[in-house]
């Protein structure tokens, strides 16, 4: 872990394919979220490839509450080993503005029906202009632990 990443690790009692399936379904992301900011999937499409954009409704309680939308571009799609997305904004999927942070899940099958999952939040590519307005990371490590706990619950229900 560098000064510009946070990571958390969890062992989940479910096969890697099942865990990956939960992560590749944006309709589950609100239930996985450890910050409470993620709301519903706006397009409901399953993630299937690098370059795919999926949109999520968001809510942040700072400044009296703010509803907004994130357009996430899939950067890594390697079933059932890794998945990552780069959050951005913009109305046109071909011309999005990205903040420079990325969410990545690495999955390793460690036994019959068990998967070790590493969740990494990396903000090393965030430009100085954005860092002036947003402190990084914008949450503590506990939010990653919470996300993995929620992911484990969903995956174990599906297993």
N, C-alpha and C positions, 0 to 999 in steps of 0.2 A: 504494500500500500504506500503510495507517495503522498505528498502534501496536497495533491489535487485529485485524489480518489478516496472513496469510502467503499469498503467491501464488508460483506457478511456472508457466513456460510451456515448451511443447515442440512441435516440429513432428513430426507423425506421417505416415508414408508410407502413408496409407489414407484413403479418402473419409470425410467427416463422418458419413454414415449408418452406416458400419461402426463407427466409434469410438463413436458414440452407442449403437449396439446392444450393444456390450460393456458400457458403463456402465449401461444399462437392464436388465442381466442380473445380479441379485445373486449368482448362482452363480460369477461371475468375480471378485467383490470380494476374496476372500481372495488371489487371484493378483495383483491390482492393488495391494493394501495395501502402503504403504511403511513402516509401523511394526511389522508382524509381530503386531499385536493381533487382526486380523479372522480369524475362522475361517469355518465354513460358513454358507451361507444356511439358515435354519430353515424357510422355506416354499417356496423355490425358484420363486416366481412372478416373471414378467417385470414390470418397472415399466411402467405404462401411463398414469398420470394423477396430477395434483396431488391430494394428500390420501391417496393410497395409503400404507399402512403395510407395511413389510417388516422382518423380524426376522433378526438376525445373531447367531450365537454369537461370543463374544469371549474373549480371554485376555490378561491383563496380568501381567507377571512381578514387578511391585512387590509388596512385602509377602509374598514367598514364593510368589507365583503366585495368580491369581484368575480363575476362569471366571465369566463373566456373559453377559447377553443385552442387546442394544440393539434397541429398536423405533424404526425410522427412518421419519419421515413425509416423503413427497415434497413439496417446497415449490415447485419449478420443474420443469416438464416441457414442453419446447419442442423437439421433434425437428426436425432434428438439431443444434440450436443451443445448448441449455443444459439442464442437469439439476442439481438440488440437493436435498439432504435434511437434515433436522433430527433428530439423534439424541436419543432419549429412552428412558424406561424405564416399565414398567408392564405388568400382565397384560391389561388391557382396552384395545384399540386406540382406543376413544373417550375414554379418560381417561388419557392419558400425561403424564408429567412430563418436560419438556425442560430440558436444561442451558443452552441459549442459544447453542450453537455450531452452525455449519452448514458443510457441504461443498458446494462448487459447482464445476461444470465448464462452461466456456464454449468452444464449438467454432466455428471459422471456417474454411470451405473456402478455401484459399489458392492452389489450382492443381489441375490434373488429378491426382486421387488423393492430395492432401496436405491435412492439416488442422492448424491451429494450435490447441492446447488450452491453456487457462488453468485451472489448479486453484487455487481459493481456499479457505482455511480461515479463517472469520470467527468470532471469539468476542466481538464487541462487545456482544452481548445477554446475556452471562453475568452473573447477579446476584452481588452481593458475597458472599453466603453460600456460594456454590459456589467463588468465587475464593479464599476462605479455606482451602479444602481441596485445591484443584487449582491448580497453577501453570500459567499460560497464556502461550504455547502449551505443551502437555505434551510436545512433541517439537521438534526443530529443522527448519529449512527443508529439509534433505537428505531428510527423509521424503517431502516433496511431490515432489521431484525423482525419488526412487525410484519413487513411485507412477506418475508420468507415464512413466517408462522401462518399467515393467511393463505399463501400459496400451498403450504403443506396440507392445510385443512381441505382445500378444494381438491387437490390431487388425490388425497387419501379417500375422499368421498367417491371419486371416479374410479379408483383402482378396484 
